Every structure is written in C-alpha cells, then in structure tokens.
C-alpha cells in the first residue's frame, strides 16, 4: 500500500513517531513535512504548503497514494480542498497526538477557539480518526460538546457521536532495542536498597507540559520526607516556567542532571539511570 503521511511539525516526538512508522511499516510511506516551528502558522496556513507538496508528490513524482494520513496540526479541510483532484478517492486517517480543545494554555491567556475548531473540522473531514491513548479519545469527545454549545445556532451536536463512532486508538511505537547498548551505566539495586529512587521528567520545559503539576507532586513527597533524586531533561528555551528555577534552588543537591540531553546517546543513558519516568 502507498501511504502519503502529512506532518507540518516535523520535530521532536512527532518526528520520531513518523520516521519510525515509515522505517518499520510494511507499506511504502512517503512523508510530506514542514519544519517544527511557528505552530500557530502551521495550523493556520500550513495547509496551503502541504497541499502543494501533495501535488508535487503525486503529479511530479508519480506517487499514487492508497491512503492519506495527517496529524492533528494539519488543517485537513484546507489540504483536501486544495489537493483532492490529485488524491482520487484515497481514504483519509487523522492521527491525534494532542488536540487544541484540551491542551493547556498560558494562565494569562484565553484559549484560542479557532484552533480547536480546526481540530473539530479535521476530525469531521477524515474517514477514520485515531488517538494515541484511550483517555485522549475520551477527553476529546467529552469536551467537544462544550465547544459546540458556544455556537449561537446549528450546533450539530450529532457530529460528536459521528466522530466517536469512527475513532479508534493506536499507541505510538517505541524502538526499545535502540536503548540496549546504553544500559551499562545502570546501577542495579535490590528492593531493600537504601539509595533513593531517581525520578526523570523528560517533557518540554513549557507551560503546556504542566511542570507546575509535576513539581507540586515532588514538593509534597519532599514535605512528607520521601527521599528521591531528580533528572530534569526536557528541551527548554530562552524563557521557561519559573518552577524550574525554584526546583533548582530547592533540590540542587539531589539533581543529577539539569537541562536538555543533546543527543540520543546522552538521553538513553539518563533513562537507564532513572527508576521512574513521569509523563505529564
């Protein structure tokens, strides 16, 4: 099967997911991507560029897709309207890594409803909708009626069931074998060992990854006298949530690593040093 896969944010975990899928799939997957920056513009105008790239793949390269796969940052109605003549009747799958109905937003800003509506319309336009977890699917379909009730009329509440009926769950794959060669630095401990466990937080250092929730949890454990050590290894930028500076001051003597792991080797070694990995 020929599969055309669209990803306007080809960076980080999204890149690893797509590249891993293309590498390990039994099908011929052609990726159509854009650099991972300016996420708002990717959702607003990226569809035009993706449609142009789809046309180039089909018309210029002769790649005839049997299936089109797009992720949640794709404005799918825009892509389909601009490229449908080149896709024949290829069915469309929309994969949700996250969605703009429930993704955290800055505490001093209101949620930008336009991006949530883009996710909603894309889900309607797809033949099948796939979520990375069952809880993600459940949250999306539970919150969607709240979005539709904000409309003054023609709320089309029945579309919530339509989307749920064509939705399923597919967990992202993980190539664990790639980490095997870096296991040598792991310290073996028995259940009765006195060394405190090492907790690793590997999310991006931004508000939408809920660092405040993570550090609230760690602070409560610390207040209760629970011993632990920390590895804080997410990607960060010039501006970062103040919780990280506060955590560094509080736990400086217990932080084994502070900052982004620059390559896979370093990141894998950090994973092997940890006992618990927390995903927020």
PEPE-V135425 format. One record per helix or strand of 2 or more residues. SS is the DSSP state (2 for helix, 1 for strand). FROM is the first residue (numbers start at 1). TO is the last residue. If there is no record, write none. Layout:
BEGIN
{{SS:FROM:TO} {SS:FROM:TO}}
END
This chain:
BEGIN
{{1:2:10} {2:12:24} {1:28:35} {2:39:60} {1:67:71} {2:76:86} {1:91:96} {2:113:125} {1:128:131} {2:134:149} {2:158:165} {1:167:169} {2:176:185} {1:197:201} {2:207:209} {2:211:223} {1:228:232} {2:242:254} {1:255:258} {2:264:273} {1:276:278}}
END
